[in-house]
Amino acid sequence: MRMTDQAFERFNEAAITDYADENVASGRWPVEGALERSRQEHESLLPQGLATPNQHLFTIRDDALDADVGVLWLSVTEHPGRRSGFIYDVAIDPPHRRRGHARAAFVALEAVARELGVDDIALHVFAHNEAAQALYRALGYQTTGINMRKRITP
């Protein structure tokens, strides 16, 4: 279901923190300044919050539990001859993980993406998140590139 303004406020703060933490854990960013850098990136991507054009934010809901269990963010961009989607975020709340919510959300998202005229969907996954990589492969996502790094100082 489409995200509400109230849900967006909760999502945005959590997403900023989570993205900073993931970048630090992956070694891409130093701890110092990571939160501010994440905040700036989110503000540049969602300058109008939920009203930002071509940004589609959803709350993942478990109707059987009558509970919101996560979020999903799809961005749609125009390219010559096609429209592409990019998943900026998918997060399932810890007590609801490993119960199929992310898989169901991705399947439902494909129908929404088709309605939006999207031809393909891409995403980024951190290398240390092996569970997410396994899910994405099972859903038919293919690796399109790999970034590598070698630390040469202690």
N, CA, C and O of each residue as an XYZ file, in Angstrom:
616
protein
N       0.834     -1.171      0.000
C       0.000      0.000      0.000
C       0.879      1.234      0.000
O       1.987      1.216      0.535
N       0.384      2.303     -0.600
C       1.157      3.547     -0.654
C       1.452      4.038      0.758
O       0.613      3.921      1.650
N       2.623      4.575      0.953
C       3.048      5.034      2.268
C       2.310      6.326      2.637
O       2.091      7.185      1.783
N       1.934      6.455      3.895
C       1.297      7.666      4.399
C       2.366      8.665      4.844
O       3.535      8.311      4.997
N       1.952      9.907      5.047
C       2.886     10.933      5.522
C       3.498     10.541      6.863
O       4.699     10.706      7.074
N       2.680     10.028      7.757
C       3.166      9.633      9.079
C       4.176      8.480      8.961
O       5.214      8.489      9.623
N       3.867      7.511      8.132
C       4.780      6.394      7.921
C       6.076      6.874      7.267
O       7.153      6.354      7.561
N       5.969      7.871      6.377
C       7.160      8.400      5.722
C       8.122      9.017      6.730
O       9.335      8.832      6.624
N       7.601      9.734      7.688
C       8.473     10.338      8.698
C       9.276      9.263      9.435
O      10.480      9.417      9.642
N       8.616      8.190      9.824
C       9.312      7.089     10.507
C      10.322      6.427      9.573
O      11.467      6.178      9.948
N       9.875      6.149      8.351
C      10.743      5.510      7.366
C      11.987      6.333      7.107
O      13.096      5.800      7.120
N      11.820      7.614      6.874
C      12.925      8.462      6.457
C      14.040      8.479      7.497
O      15.212      8.330      7.150
N      13.695      8.657      8.747
C      14.718      8.694      9.796
C      15.413      7.340      9.911
O      16.638      7.282     10.019
N      14.653      6.262      9.890
C      15.252      4.923      9.983
C      16.119      4.632      8.766
O      17.202      4.064      8.902
N      15.657      5.015      7.579
C      16.399      4.743      6.348
C      17.723      5.500      6.330
O      18.739      4.962      5.891
N      17.717      6.727      6.796
C      18.947      7.523      6.838
C      19.972      6.848      7.750
O      21.141      6.711      7.391
N      19.523      6.433      8.917
C      20.419      5.763      9.860
C      20.907      4.427      9.297
O      22.100      4.129      9.346
N      19.992      3.632      8.768
C      20.355      2.311      8.238
C      21.344      2.422      7.075
O      22.296      1.647      6.992
N      21.118      3.380      6.184
C      22.003      3.537      5.024
C      23.400      3.963      5.469
O      24.398      3.483      4.932
N      23.472      4.852      6.436
C      24.776      5.245      6.977
C      25.468      4.033      7.584
O      26.646      3.795      7.321
N      24.744      3.267      8.395
C      25.319      2.082      9.047
C      25.807      1.057      8.024
O      26.887      0.489      8.189
N      25.030      0.815      6.975
C      25.410     -0.166      5.950
C      26.670      0.273      5.202
O      27.541     -0.545      4.905
N      26.756      1.560      4.903
C      27.941      2.060      4.205
C      29.182      1.979      5.076
O      30.272      1.698      4.579
N      29.026      2.223      6.371
C      30.155      2.084      7.299
C      30.544      0.610      7.413
O      31.726      0.276      7.335
N      29.558     -0.276      7.598
C      29.831     -1.710      7.735
C      30.518     -2.278      6.499
O      31.340     -3.188      6.609
N      30.191     -1.752      5.337
C      30.781     -2.254      4.100
C      32.177     -1.696      3.854
O      32.896     -2.176      2.978
N      32.558     -0.683      4.625
C      33.862     -0.062      4.440
C      33.882      1.046      3.407
O      34.939      1.603      3.109
N      32.720      1.370      2.857
C      32.649      2.426      1.838
C      32.785      3.818      2.438
O      33.351      4.711      1.807
N      32.272      4.013      3.652
C      32.303      5.317      4.297
C      32.950      5.205      5.669
O      32.815      4.180      6.338
N      33.661      6.263      6.098
C      34.127      6.281      7.486
C      32.956      6.607      8.415
O      31.957      7.182      7.982
N      33.081      6.244      9.674
C      32.025      6.525     10.649
C      31.762      8.027     10.728
O      30.615      8.476     10.747
N      32.848      8.787     10.774
C      32.719     10.239     10.879
C      32.016     10.801      9.653
O      32.479     10.617      8.528
N      30.927     11.471      9.865
C      30.184     12.111      8.794
C      29.217     11.212      8.046
O      28.513     11.683      7.153
N      29.163      9.930      8.388
C      28.318      8.998      7.638
C      26.838      9.360      7.742
O      26.118      9.324      6.744
N      26.387      9.703      8.931
C      24.972     10.034      9.112
C      24.594     11.272      8.308
O      23.542     11.299      7.670
N      25.440     12.293      8.334
C      25.143     13.514      7.571
C      25.186     13.240      6.066
O      24.358     13.756      5.315
N      26.135     12.441      5.636
C      26.223     12.097      4.211
C      24.963     11.355      3.765
O      24.418     11.634      2.697
N      24.504     10.410      4.584
C      23.289      9.672      4.273
C      22.086     10.620      4.222
O      21.252     10.524      3.321
N      22.005     11.527      5.185
C      20.902     12.490      5.214
C      20.896     13.335      3.933
O      19.840     13.569      3.347
N      22.062     13.783      3.508
C      22.149     14.593      2.287
C      21.718     13.797      1.054
O      21.021     14.323      0.187
N      22.128     12.545      0.976
C      21.733     11.720     -0.171
C      20.222     11.507     -0.203
O      19.602     11.591     -1.263
N      19.633     11.232      0.960
C      18.181     11.045      1.013
C      17.439     12.337      0.649
O      16.437     12.300     -0.065
N      17.930     13.463      1.137
C      17.279     14.740      0.809
C      17.385     15.050     -0.680
O      16.473     15.641     -1.258
N      18.503     14.652     -1.309
C      18.638     14.914     -2.747
C      17.719     14.005     -3.566
O      17.248     14.398     -4.634
N      17.464     12.793     -3.067
C      16.597     11.855     -3.780
C      15.113     12.101     -3.522
O      14.275     11.829     -4.382
N      14.792     12.614     -2.340
C      13.397     12.842     -1.954
C      13.194     14.290     -1.490
O      12.765     14.516     -0.359
N      13.498     15.272     -2.346
C      13.419     16.669     -1.906
C      12.006     17.106     -1.521
O      11.836     18.045     -0.743
N      11.002     16.430     -2.061
C       9.615     16.766     -1.740
C       8.951     15.643     -0.935
O       7.726     15.531     -0.913
N       9.749     14.833     -0.289
C       9.199     13.733      0.496
C       8.382     12.805     -0.382
O       8.797     12.454     -1.486
N       7.225     12.411      0.112
C       6.348     11.519     -0.643
C       5.867     12.112     -1.960
O       5.495     11.377     -2.875
N       5.872     13.433     -2.059
C       5.391     14.104     -3.275
C       6.471     14.223     -4.345
O       6.216     14.798     -5.403
N       7.661     13.699     -4.102
C       8.733     13.768     -5.093
C       8.330     12.959     -6.320
O       8.014     11.775     -6.207
N       8.338     13.592     -7.494
C       7.946     12.883     -8.716
C       8.785     11.637     -8.963
O       9.991     11.617     -8.715
N       8.125     10.607     -9.452
C       8.742      9.343     -9.854
C       9.355      8.536     -8.709
O      10.127      7.606     -8.939
N       9.005      8.901     -7.476
C       9.444      8.136     -6.313
C       8.188      7.501     -5.711
O       7.234      8.199     -5.367
N       8.198      6.192     -5.590
C       7.031      5.442     -5.139
C       7.404      4.687     -3.875
O       8.196      3.745     -3.908
N       6.825      5.111     -2.765
C       7.141      4.504     -1.477
C       5.933      3.754     -0.951
O       4.810      4.259     -0.959
N       6.192      2.523     -0.488
C       5.121      1.637     -0.065
C       5.375      1.125      1.349
O       6.517      0.946      1.775
N       4.292      0.898      2.051
C       4.338      0.193      3.325
C       3.968     -1.247      3.039
O       2.967     -1.521      2.376
N       4.780     -2.168      3.541
C       4.504     -3.592      3.381
C       3.639     -4.006      4.574
O       4.003     -3.791      5.731
N       2.510     -4.593      4.268
C       1.531     -4.897      5.309
C       1.229     -6.390      5.330
O       1.103     -7.028      4.284
N       1.115     -6.929      6.523
C       0.670     -8.310      6.716
C      -0.768     -8.233      7.191
O      -1.030     -7.934      8.356
N      -1.704     -8.505      6.284
C      -3.124     -8.403      6.621
C      -3.535     -9.415      7.686
O      -4.408     -9.128      8.505
N      -2.921    -10.589      7.685
C      -3.270    -11.602      8.685
C      -2.929    -11.125     10.092
O      -3.636    -11.443     11.048
N      -1.848    -10.364     10.219
C      -1.451     -9.816     11.519
C      -2.069     -8.445     11.774
O      -2.019     -7.925     12.889
N      -2.657     -7.866     10.717
C      -3.161     -6.493     10.779
C      -2.048     -5.556     11.240
O      -2.232     -4.736     12.140
N      -0.858     -5.705     10.580
C       0.311     -4.936     10.994
C       1.156     -4.540      9.789
O       1.264     -5.278      8.810
N       1.750     -3.359      9.887
C       2.753     -2.938      8.921
C       4.054     -3.630      9.306
O       4.449     -3.624     10.471
N       4.720     -4.230      8.313
C       5.905     -5.027      8.621
C       7.173     -4.544      7.920
O       8.256     -5.071      8.174
N       7.052     -3.554      7.044
C       8.239     -3.069      6.347
C       7.920     -1.995      5.339
O       6.803     -1.482      5.276
N       8.934     -1.662      4.543
C       8.817     -0.603      3.544
C       9.539     -1.000      2.264
O      10.429     -1.850      2.273
N       9.140     -0.370      1.166
C       9.783     -0.578     -0.120
C       9.735      0.731     -0.894
O       8.698      1.393     -0.938
N      10.864      1.107     -1.507
C      10.983      2.370     -2.241
C      11.438      2.086     -3.657
O      12.522      1.545     -3.874
N      10.598      2.456     -4.633
C      10.895      2.297     -6.056
C      11.006      3.667     -6.705
O      10.117      4.508     -6.565
N      12.097      3.880     -7.412
C      12.290      5.096     -8.202
C      12.142      4.725     -9.677
O      12.621      3.675    -10.107
N      11.487      5.576    -10.442
C      11.309      5.321    -11.872
C      12.012      6.423    -12.658
O      11.807      7.611    -12.407
N      12.844      6.012    -13.611
C      13.563      6.972    -14.446
C      13.338      6.665    -15.920
O      13.113      5.520    -16.310
N      13.404      7.711    -16.721
C      13.249      7.601    -18.176
C      14.620      7.461    -18.820
O      15.560      8.176    -18.475
N      14.716      6.535    -19.756
C      15.914      6.354    -20.565
C      15.441      6.333    -22.016
O      14.270      6.049    -22.268
N      16.305      6.621    -22.961
C      15.865      6.544    -24.355
C      15.259      5.182    -24.672
O      15.945      4.162    -24.618
N      13.994      5.173    -24.996
C      13.315      3.958    -25.412
C      12.816      3.057    -24.294
O      12.248      2.003    -24.577
N      13.008      3.435    -23.029
C      12.520      2.571    -21.953
C      12.428      3.342    -20.640
O      13.015      4.410    -20.467
N      11.664      2.751    -19.724
C      11.555      3.267    -18.351
C      12.124      2.200    -17.429
O      11.832      1.013    -17.575
N      12.927      2.634    -16.490
C      13.549      1.698    -15.561
C      13.163      2.025    -14.132
O      12.938      3.180    -13.773
N      13.091      0.979    -13.332
C      12.865      1.141    -11.910
C      14.138      0.828    -11.157
O      14.946      0.007    -11.589
N      14.309      1.491    -10.026
C      15.438      1.203     -9.150
C      14.910      1.143     -7.731
O      14.259      2.075     -7.259
N      15.191      0.056     -7.064
C      14.753     -0.094     -5.681
C      15.824      0.506     -4.781
O      16.925     -0.032     -4.657
N      15.487      1.619     -4.160
C      16.432      2.263     -3.257
C      16.420      1.641     -1.872
O      17.431      1.667     -1.170
N      15.300      1.091     -1.480
C      15.256      0.529     -0.137
C      14.153     -0.516     -0.045
O      13.065     -0.356     -0.599
N      14.463     -1.573      0.658
C      13.465     -2.536      1.110
C      13.909     -2.935      2.505
O      15.061     -3.313      2.718
N      12.999     -2.849      3.439
C      13.341     -3.181      4.824
C      12.142     -3.839      5.491
O      11.021     -3.333      5.443
N      12.405     -4.960      6.102
C      11.385     -5.661      6.881
C      11.761     -5.495      8.348
O      12.912     -5.711      8.727
N      10.802     -5.117      9.164
C      11.053     -4.937     10.590
C      11.561     -6.243     11.200
O      11.052     -7.314     10.872
N      12.561     -6.167     12.087
C      13.185     -7.388     12.621
C      12.238     -8.481     13.102
O      12.491     -9.647     12.801
N      11.164     -8.181     13.829
C      10.324     -9.303     14.285
C       9.576    -10.025     13.161
O       9.019    -11.101     13.377
N       9.564     -9.438     11.972
C       8.790    -10.016     10.861
C       9.668    -10.600      9.753
O       9.159    -11.025      8.716
N      10.977    -10.622      9.970
C      11.888    -11.128      8.942
C      11.806    -12.645      8.823
O      11.410    -13.351      9.750
N      12.204    -13.121      7.622
C      12.271    -14.559      7.312
C      10.892    -15.204      7.294
O      10.746    -16.386      7.605
N       9.872    -14.414      6.924
C       8.507    -14.945      6.843
C       7.888    -14.738      5.459
O       6.686    -14.931      5.278
N       8.711    -14.346      4.484
C       8.229    -14.203      3.121
C       7.687    -12.826      2.759
O       7.186    -12.636      1.651
N       7.777    -11.867      3.669
C       7.220    -10.534      3.384
C       7.968     -9.821      2.253
O       7.342     -9.224      1.377
N       9.287     -9.881      2.269
C      10.058     -9.212      1.215
C       9.764     -9.856     -0.135
O       9.556     -9.154     -1.124
N       9.747    -11.173     -0.182
C       9.451    -11.885     -1.436
C       8.077    -11.467     -1.973
O       7.936    -11.155     -3.156
N       7.076    -11.462     -1.104
C       5.720    -11.080     -1.529
C       5.687     -9.628     -2.000
O       4.998     -9.299     -2.965
N       6.427     -8.766     -1.320
C       6.453     -7.350     -1.710
C       7.084     -7.181     -3.089
O       6.604     -6.382     -3.893
N       8.153     -7.925     -3.372
C       8.797     -7.837     -4.682
C       7.873     -8.337     -5.785
O       7.817     -7.749     -6.864
N       7.158     -9.410     -5.519
C       6.219     -9.945     -6.510
C       5.113     -8.918     -6.780
O       4.769     -8.663     -7.934
N       4.561     -8.333     -5.719
C       3.519     -7.311     -5.881
C       4.071     -6.076     -6.593
O       3.367     -5.439     -7.376
N       5.323     -5.745     -6.322
C       5.929     -4.570     -6.944
C       6.022     -4.717     -8.462
O       5.885     -3.735     -9.191
N       6.252     -5.925     -8.933
C       6.354     -6.121    -10.378
C       5.073     -5.706    -11.088
O       5.133     -5.121    -12.170
N       3.920     -5.995    -10.504
C       2.646     -5.582    -11.108
C       2.530     -4.064    -11.120
O       2.082     -3.484    -12.108
N       2.927     -3.425    -10.039
C       2.897     -1.960     -9.969
C       3.846     -1.375    -11.010
O       3.508     -0.417    -11.704
N       5.031     -1.959    -11.109
C       6.022     -1.466    -12.073
C       5.499     -1.578    -13.507
O       5.698     -0.671    -14.316
N       4.838     -2.679    -13.815
C       4.252     -2.829    -15.157
C       3.223     -1.726    -15.411
O       3.191     -1.144    -16.496
N       2.387     -1.440    -14.418
C       1.387     -0.368    -14.557
C       2.057      0.980    -14.793
O       1.498      1.840    -15.473
N       3.244      1.168    -14.239
C       3.993      2.416    -14.411
C       4.782      2.433    -15.717
O       5.459      3.415    -16.021
N       4.698      1.352    -16.488
C       5.405      1.273    -17.761
C       6.880      0.958    -17.626
O       7.663      1.239    -18.534
N       7.269      0.375    -16.498
C       8.672      0.049    -16.243
C       9.047     -1.234    -16.984
O       8.314     -2.223    -16.953
N      10.206     -1.196    -17.653
C      10.690     -2.344    -18.413
C      11.607     -3.252    -17.608
O      11.664     -4.455    -17.860
N      12.323     -2.691    -16.648
C      13.227     -3.485    -15.821
C      13.390     -2.812    -14.458
O      13.137     -1.618    -14.297
N      13.819     -3.610    -13.492
C      14.034     -3.108    -12.138
C      15.439     -3.507    -11.719
O      15.849     -4.654    -11.893
N      16.172     -2.551    -11.166
C      17.518     -2.804    -10.662
C      17.560     -2.459     -9.179
O      16.646     -1.832     -8.643
N      18.623     -2.876     -8.537
C      18.822     -2.547     -7.126
C      20.290     -2.701     -6.788
O      21.061     -3.267     -7.562
N      20.671     -2.196     -5.630
C      22.028     -2.379     -5.101
C      21.899     -3.213     -3.838
O      20.962     -3.036     -3.059
N      22.837     -4.114     -3.642
C      22.868     -4.893     -2.405
C      24.310     -4.888     -1.902
O      25.249     -5.085     -2.673
N      24.468     -4.663     -0.611
C      25.805     -4.676     -0.030
C      26.339     -6.103     -0.023
O      25.587     -7.053      0.197
N      27.628     -6.248     -0.263
C      28.252     -7.567     -0.370
C      28.094     -8.393      0.905
O      28.012     -9.619      0.834
N      28.050     -7.747      2.058
C      27.940     -8.497      3.314
C      26.515     -8.991      3.585
O      26.300     -9.736      4.541
N      25.550     -8.596      2.771
C      24.162     -9.003      2.983
C      23.834    -10.226      2.111
O      23.129    -10.126      1.107
N      24.359    -11.358      2.522
C      24.203    -12.584      1.741
C      22.759    -13.066      1.671
O      22.347    -13.630      0.657
N      21.987    -12.853      2.726
C      20.581    -13.278      2.708
C      19.803    -12.508      1.643
O      19.002    -13.092      0.913
N      20.038    -11.208      1.555
C      19.353    -10.411      0.534
C      19.785    -10.842     -0.864
O      18.955    -10.939     -1.768
N      21.071    -11.098     -1.044
C      21.540    -11.544     -2.354
C      20.851    -12.837     -2.771
O      20.460    -12.993     -3.927
N      20.705    -13.753     -1.837
C      20.043    -15.034     -2.143
C      18.589    -14.803     -2.544
O      18.098    -15.414     -3.492
N      17.905    -13.921     -1.821
C      16.517    -13.613     -2.167
C      16.429    -13.021     -3.564
O      15.594    -13.446     -4.363
N      17.272    -12.051     -3.866
C      17.212    -11.390     -5.170
C      17.505    -12.374     -6.304
O      16.849    -12.335     -7.345
N      18.480    -13.249     -6.106
C      18.764    -14.270     -7.131
C      17.548    -15.171     -7.321
O      17.184    -15.494     -8.452
N      16.920    -15.578     -6.219
C      15.740    -16.450     -6.301
C      14.591    -15.764     -7.030
O      13.759    -16.429     -7.647
N      14.544    -14.435     -6.961
C      13.495    -13.674     -7.643
C      13.853    -13.360     -9.102
O      13.067    -12.731     -9.810
N      15.033    -13.794     -9.550
C      15.419    -13.611    -10.946
C      16.320    -12.424    -11.218
O      16.600    -12.125    -12.379
N      16.786    -11.736    -10.183
C      17.715    -10.620    -10.390
C      19.089    -11.188    -10.721
O      19.501    -12.208    -10.170
N      19.793    -10.512    -11.631
C      21.108    -10.959    -12.058
C      22.151     -9.921    -11.677
O      21.875     -8.722    -11.688
N      23.341    -10.379    -11.343
C      24.434     -9.479    -11.024
C      24.840     -8.734    -12.293
O      25.061     -9.346    -13.338
N      24.936     -7.418    -12.193
C      25.312     -6.602    -13.346
C      26.665     -5.937    -13.175
O      27.178     -5.335    -14.118
N      27.243     -6.030    -12.011
C      28.563     -5.446    -11.757
C      28.986     -5.762    -10.335
O      28.158     -6.069     -9.477
N      30.280     -5.682    -10.101
C      30.805     -5.923     -8.760
C      31.864     -4.864     -8.481
O      32.801     -4.693     -9.260
N      31.709     -4.158     -7.370
C      32.729     -3.225     -6.913
C      33.639     -3.965     -5.951
O      33.176     -4.747     -5.120
N      34.931     -3.718     -6.066
C      35.877     -4.384     -5.165
C      36.810     -3.335     -4.581
O      37.008     -2.260     -5.147
N      37.389     -3.689     -3.407
C      38.264     -2.756     -2.732
C      39.305     -3.555     -1.974
O      39.029     -4.651     -1.487
N      40.490     -3.005     -1.879
C      41.547     -3.615     -1.085
C      42.123     -2.532     -0.181
O      42.588     -1.500     -0.665
N      42.096     -2.758      1.114
C      42.687     -1.829      2.067
C      44.198     -2.081      2.087
O      44.634     -3.222      2.244
N      44.991     -1.024      1.928
C      46.440     -1.174      1.892
C      47.127     -0.521      3.085
O      48.352     -0.567      3.201
N      46.344      0.083      3.965
C      46.903      0.617      5.200
C      46.173     -0.037      6.365
O      45.004     -0.406      6.250
N      46.877     -0.178      7.493
C      46.240     -0.841      8.646
C      45.082     -0.055      9.214
O      44.456     -0.490     10.181
